Amino acid sequence: MRFGEQKTIREIARDLARSEGAVKQLQLRGLQNLRARLGDPNG
């Protein structure tokens, strides 16, 4: 949603009925997981 649909954190939080902080955490964990799967040495 964040990157594919160009939505803001606030819009995503509203759509998922989550807090903005929770959405930021989900985004962080998702990006970390993706970096690990792609073998990014910086992540």
Secondary structure, DSSP 8 states (H G I E B T S, - for coil): -TTTS---HHHHHHHHT--HHHHHHHHHHHHHHHHHHHT-TT-
